[in-house]
Amino acid sequence: MDKKRTLVLMVACYLQVLVFTGGLKAQPLAHPGSEAGKKNSVIPREPGWKDPSYRGWEVMSIPGLISTYYDLDSDGQLDYLVIRKILRQASSEETTIDQAIAIAKYDKISVYFSHPVIYFTQRNPLFYCMGVDYRHNCRDIWVDIAEDGLNGNEELYTLSTPSPGVR
């Protein structure tokens, strides 16, 4: 549990640095239809890589995180992303795609392929982000500390007032 809290703290610090340097604008406490820390039903279900809205993924500049991008309204602009923790890595020269898929299915985790590294991540995202701008910054961010999928325990996260469970 300490590793989860440490990772969330690192992400929170990174996001706060972005706010202070102008790279990300913190949202006011009140969002339409929700307040920080309350459950919010507007988080869309992640479409997945087979969906036409899928636009790719990248390893983030924060060590240990991968983001996956979507264009939900098909207007040519990114508008949704999810962020997962990297659990482990494997060499793509030593591990075949079939082996990596078998490992991911057995461990019930997700897998991302690149060369020379294959990334294994949590099955469910840690962060859900709506309103992605051209710099890949988010307007609304929800954190799912339990990483158990969309089930109502996600909390709207604002940089100005992080909830006690996130600190």
C-alpha positions in Angstrom: 0.0 0.0 0.0 2.9 2.4 0.7 4.1 2.0 -3.0 0.6 3.1 -4.2 0.5 6.1 -1.9 4.1 7.0 -2.9 3.2 6.8 -6.6 0.1 8.9 -6.2 2.1 11.4 -4.2 4.7 11.6 -7.0 2.0 12.1 -9.6 0.3 14.7 -7.4 3.6 16.6 -7.0 4.3 16.4 -10.7 0.8 17.8 -11.5 1.3 20.6 -8.9 4.6 21.6 -10.5 2.7 21.8 -13.9 0.2 24.1 -12.2 2.9 26.4 -10.8 4.8 26.5 -14.1 1.6 27.1 -16.1 1.7 23.7 -17.8 -1.7 22.7 -16.3 -4.5 24.8 -15.0 -6.0 23.6 -11.7 -9.8 23.4 -11.8 -12.1 25.1 -9.3 -13.6 22.9 -6.6 -17.0 22.9 -8.2 -17.4 21.0 -11.4 -20.8 20.8 -13.2 -22.7 18.1 -11.4 -20.0 17.1 -8.9 -17.7 18.2 -6.2 -14.1 17.1 -5.5 -14.0 13.8 -3.7 -17.5 12.8 -4.6 -18.5 10.0 -6.9 -19.1 11.1 -10.5 -20.9 9.0 -13.1 -19.5 10.9 -16.2 -16.3 8.9 -16.4 -16.6 7.0 -19.7 -15.7 3.3 -19.9 -12.3 2.9 -21.6 -13.0 1.8 -25.2 -9.9 -0.3 -25.6 -7.3 -0.5 -28.5 -9.7 -2.2 -30.9 -12.1 0.7 -30.8 -12.0 3.4 -33.6 -11.5 6.1 -30.9 -8.1 4.6 -29.8 -5.2 6.9 -30.7 -2.2 5.2 -29.1 -0.2 5.1 -25.9 3.1 6.4 -24.5 5.3 6.0 -21.5 4.9 9.2 -19.5 7.7 11.4 -18.2 6.7 10.3 -14.7 8.6 7.0 -14.2 6.4 4.0 -13.9 3.3 5.3 -15.8 1.8 4.7 -19.2 -1.0 6.8 -20.7 -3.5 5.6 -23.3 -5.3 8.2 -25.6 -8.7 8.3 -27.1 -10.8 10.6 -29.4 -14.3 9.7 -28.1 -16.2 12.1 -30.3 -14.1 11.4 -33.5 -13.4 15.1 -34.1 -9.7 14.6 -34.6 -8.7 15.9 -31.2 -7.8 13.8 -28.1 -10.4 14.1 -25.4 -9.9 11.2 -23.0 -6.9 9.4 -21.5 -6.3 6.8 -18.9 -3.1 6.3 -16.9 -1.8 3.0 -15.6 1.1 1.9 -13.4 3.8 -0.2 -15.0 4.3 -3.3 -13.0 7.3 -4.8 -14.8 9.1 -4.8 -18.1 10.5 -7.4 -20.4 12.9 -7.3 -23.4 11.0 -7.7 -26.7 14.1 -9.6 -28.0 13.7 -12.2 -25.3 9.9 -12.4 -25.0 7.7 -13.0 -28.0 4.3 -11.3 -28.4 2.5 -14.6 -27.8 4.5 -15.2 -24.6 3.7 -11.7 -23.3 0.0 -12.1 -24.0 0.0 -15.5 -22.2 1.8 -13.9 -19.2 -0.7 -11.0 -19.2 -3.7 -13.3 -19.3 -2.3 -15.5 -16.6 -1.5 -12.6 -14.3 -4.7 -10.7 -15.3 -2.8 -7.6 -16.2 -2.4 -5.5 -19.4 0.5 -5.5 -21.8 1.9 -2.8 -24.1 4.3 -3.7 -26.9 7.2 -1.6 -28.2 10.7 -2.3 -29.3 12.9 -3.0 -27.3 10.7 -3.1 -24.2 7.3 -4.8 -23.4 5.5 -3.2 -20.6 3.1 -5.0 -18.2 0.7 -2.7 -16.4 -2.2 -2.9 -14.0 -5.4 -4.1 -15.7 -7.4 -1.0 -14.6 -6.3 2.6 -14.7 -5.1 4.7 -11.7 -6.3 7.9 -13.3 -9.1 8.8 -15.8 -8.8 12.1 -17.6 -11.4 14.0 -19.6 -10.8 17.2 -21.6 -7.3 16.5 -22.9 -5.7 19.5 -24.5 -3.0 19.6 -27.3 -0.2 19.2 -24.6 -2.0 16.1 -23.2 -3.0 17.9 -20.0 -6.4 17.1 -18.5 -9.3 19.3 -17.5 -11.0 16.7 -15.2 -9.0 14.0 -13.4 -10.4 11.1 -11.4 -8.2 8.9 -9.3 -9.1 5.3 -8.5 -6.8 4.4 -5.6 -8.0 0.8 -5.6 -7.4 0.4 -9.3 -10.5 -1.8 -9.5 -12.2 -0.4 -12.5 -15.1 1.9 -12.8 -17.4 1.0 -10.0 -18.2 4.2 -8.2 -15.3 4.6 -5.8 -13.4 6.9 -8.1 -12.8 10.4 -6.8 -12.7 13.6 -8.7 -9.2 15.0 -8.2 -8.4 18.7 -8.1 -5.0 20.1 -7.6 -6.2 22.8 -5.3 -7.9 20.4 -2.8 -6.7 16.8 -3.0 -8.7 14.5 -0.9 -7.2 13.0 2.3 -7.2 9.5 0.7 -4.8 10.7 -2.1 -2.2 12.5 0.0 
